[in-house]
Amino acid sequence: MSPDRRHTSRLIMRVPMRIRSLLRPQQEHAVESMNISIRGVYFATDATLEQKEEIEIRLRMPEQLMAGQMTDWCFTGRVAHVQKLGKNGKQGVGVQFLYYSAGEKKFE
């Protein structure tokens, strides 16, 4: 198997999202995706997230991934990897989507 284990193509695009750790649900952060697919997302944040931590992600799925769907989505995902990004204190976070609900929570 190649080192790149992705099974679906990713789109390089900025999608506004709101994230929060299930360990600290009172702390919500606004972020933008750097790339996204139907199986996961990668974004930069200054929030402290750990590998294998479960998080909630709320977003409106891009038309390119879900044609005809203008629904707000709420995903629960697992942090797959975290890497330091430069010297600005941000980290790049890759999240694998585990399950979702659509149309229940409004995206703000």
C-alpha distance (Angstrom), angle and dihedral (degrees) to the residues before:
residue distance angle dihedral
M1 . . .
S2 3.80 . .
P3 3.81 120.0 .
D4 3.81 88.2 -112.0
R5 3.81 100.4 76.8
R6 3.79 96.6 -177.7
H7 3.77 114.0 133.3
T8 3.79 97.9 -173.1
S9 3.77 131.2 46.8
R10 3.78 117.2 -103.8
L11 3.77 127.6 -141.1
I12 3.79 117.9 -135.9
M13 3.79 99.5 -134.8
R14 3.77 143.5 124.1
V15 3.77 113.1 -113.0
P16 3.84 118.2 175.6
M17 3.80 110.6 -122.8
R18 3.78 140.3 171.9
I19 3.79 116.6 -141.1
R20 3.79 135.1 -173.4
S21 3.76 134.2 172.3
L22 3.79 116.2 -116.8
L23 3.83 85.4 -137.0
R24 3.84 91.1 57.1
P25 3.82 105.1 25.3
Q26 3.81 94.0 164.9
Q27 3.84 90.7 66.7
E28 3.80 112.2 76.8
H29 3.81 123.6 178.3
A30 3.80 131.4 -162.7
V31 3.83 111.9 -136.1
E32 3.80 139.3 157.2
S33 3.76 125.7 -130.3
M34 3.78 119.1 -115.4
N35 3.81 91.4 -163.2
I36 3.78 133.1 -3.2
S37 3.80 141.2 -173.4
I38 3.77 135.5 173.1
R39 3.84 88.1 -92.6
G40 3.79 102.3 45.6
V41 3.78 152.2 -22.3
Y42 3.81 140.4 -126.0
F43 3.80 122.0 -150.2
A44 3.80 143.3 158.1
T45 3.79 121.0 -116.8
D46 3.77 143.0 158.8
A47 3.82 89.7 -142.0
T48 3.79 115.2 111.4
L49 3.81 108.8 -112.9
E50 3.79 128.0 165.2
Q51 3.79 131.2 -148.9
K52 3.85 111.7 -90.8
E53 3.83 91.5 18.4
E54 3.80 114.3 136.1
I55 3.79 118.0 -127.4
E56 3.79 138.3 178.6
I57 3.80 118.1 -125.8
R58 3.80 123.6 -168.4
L59 3.79 119.8 -166.0
R60 3.76 147.0 134.1
M61 3.81 105.9 -106.4
P62 3.83 112.1 -123.3
E63 3.80 118.0 -106.6
Q64 3.83 89.2 -121.9
L65 3.82 90.2 65.3
M66 3.79 101.6 34.5
A67 3.79 108.7 26.1
G68 3.79 113.7 -152.7
Q69 3.82 93.6 9.3
M70 3.81 114.2 120.7
T71 3.78 92.9 166.4
D72 3.77 127.7 127.0
W73 3.80 112.2 -117.9
C74 3.79 131.5 -153.6
F75 3.81 114.7 -160.2
T76 3.75 130.7 -172.0
G77 3.76 108.6 -151.1
R78 3.77 142.0 172.8
V79 3.80 120.7 -125.6
A80 3.81 104.0 -116.2
H81 3.80 98.3 -177.8
V82 3.79 141.7 -4.6
Q83 3.80 125.7 -159.8
K84 3.78 133.7 176.8
L85 3.81 114.3 -108.7
G86 3.79 112.7 -151.4
K87 3.80 122.8 -61.6
N88 3.81 99.0 -56.0
G89 3.81 95.1 94.0
K90 3.78 94.1 -109.1
Q91 3.75 125.1 127.1
G92 3.78 131.5 -155.5
V93 3.79 111.7 -124.3
G94 3.80 126.1 -164.1
V95 3.80 115.1 -161.4
Q96 3.79 129.2 -169.2
F97 3.81 112.9 -148.5
L98 3.81 112.1 -125.0
Y99 3.80 102.7 177.8
Y100 3.79 139.7 -20.5
S101 3.76 148.1 -163.5
A102 3.77 124.7 -148.5
G103 3.77 130.6 -146.7
E104 3.81 96.7 3.4
K105 3.81 103.2 100.3
K106 3.77 122.6 41.5
F107 3.78 119.0 -124.1
E108 3.80 111.9 -129.8
